[in-house]
Amino acid sequence: MCHVLVIEDDPIAALDIHSVLKGAGATSFSFADTQAEAVERARESLPSVIVSDVMLSKGTGPAAIREIRAAFGRLPVIFVTAVPDMCEEPDVEILEKPFSTDQLAALFRQLRPN
């Protein structure tokens, strides 16, 4: 079973990510559109992989990841962003927008647990 936490404040982008990852083998999802909500969703259902935007309407993806990792350890993270220079988190993968669905699916397959 592979649970994915999608942290994205654009609902259309979140649905696109869901569609791609479901096709790539993700079995369940949680969604958050703010930093605080992301941390809460991770507490409710520990994700196997996190896919996050960097800039959120309230907070940032990197700040949410720091909080989540402080509580749960190093979880695999994919940042999808138009501003890759703003992401200096260690041990994460970055996909620069626009990216292809094939790129996201391939990266997810590499990171998901077997």
JOURNOR-V271032 format. One record per residue. PHI is phi in whole degrees, -180 to 180 (none if undefined). PSI is psi in radians with two decimals (* if undefined). OMEGA is omega in radians with two decimals (none if undefined). Layout:
BEGIN
phi-><PHI PHI>
psi-><PSI PSI>
omega-><OMEGA OMEGA>
END
This chain:
BEGIN
phi-><none -128 -96 -115 -99 -104 -110 -156 -92 -100 -60 -68 -63 -62 -67 -63 -61 -55 -61 -63 -72 -62 -67 -94 115 -67 -107 -152 -140 -125 -129 -143 -120 -136 -59 -64 -65 -61 -64 -63 -63 -65 -67 -70 -150 -58 -79 -82 -143 -118 -118 -138 -76 -85 -94 -117 -65 -132 94 -134 -61 -58 -66 -62 -64 -60 -65 -65 -67 -63 -86 -124 89 -79 -94 -64 -133 -118 -95 -112 -156 -89 -127 -63 -68 -84 -111 -116 -68 -77 59 -133 -104 -126 -112 -84 -73 -78 -128 -86 -63 -64 -62 -64 -62 -65 -65 -60 -61 -68 -92 -67 -70 -76>
psi-><2.36 1.89 2.27 2.31 2.08 2.07 1.79 2.24 -0.04 1.93 -0.60 -0.75 -0.70 -0.73 -0.66 -0.78 -0.79 -0.85 -0.80 -0.83 -0.55 -0.74 -0.39 0.05 -0.01 2.45 -0.39 2.78 2.61 2.63 2.49 2.54 0.09 2.85 -0.85 -0.73 -0.62 -0.78 -0.74 -0.77 -0.66 -0.66 -0.65 -0.69 1.76 2.11 2.66 -0.61 2.54 2.32 2.14 2.49 2.80 -0.89 2.14 2.82 -0.56 1.77 -2.93 2.71 -0.83 -0.67 -0.70 -0.74 -0.72 -0.77 -0.78 -0.78 -0.57 -0.60 -0.60 0.01 -3.04 1.75 2.59 2.37 2.36 2.10 2.28 2.08 2.63 -0.16 1.25 -0.43 -0.31 -0.05 1.87 0.37 2.43 2.67 0.84 2.80 2.52 2.22 2.11 2.28 2.47 2.53 2.82 2.68 -0.57 -0.68 -0.81 -0.80 -0.76 -0.76 -0.72 -0.78 -0.59 -0.62 -0.45 2.65 2.61 *>
omega-><-3.12 3.13 -3.11 2.98 3.10 3.13 -3.03 -3.12 3.05 -3.05 3.13 3.10 3.13 3.11 3.09 3.11 3.10 -3.10 -3.14 -3.06 3.05 3.09 -3.13 3.04 3.07 -3.05 3.10 -3.03 2.87 -3.12 3.07 3.09 3.05 3.11 -3.10 3.13 3.12 3.13 3.12 3.13 3.11 3.10 -3.13 -3.08 -3.06 -3.11 3.00 -3.13 3.06 3.01 -3.01 2.90 3.10 -3.11 3.10 3.13 3.09 -3.13 3.14 3.06 3.14 3.11 3.09 -3.14 3.11 3.12 -3.12 -3.14 3.09 -3.12 -2.96 -3.12 -3.05 3.04 3.09 -3.08 2.97 3.02 3.02 -2.97 3.01 -3.10 -3.07 -3.14 -3.13 -3.09 3.14 3.13 3.08 2.97 3.06 3.03 -3.11 2.99 -3.13 3.08 -0.11 3.10 3.13 3.08 3.10 3.10 -3.13 -3.13 -3.12 3.14 3.09 -3.14 3.10 -3.01 -3.05 3.07 -3.14 none>
END
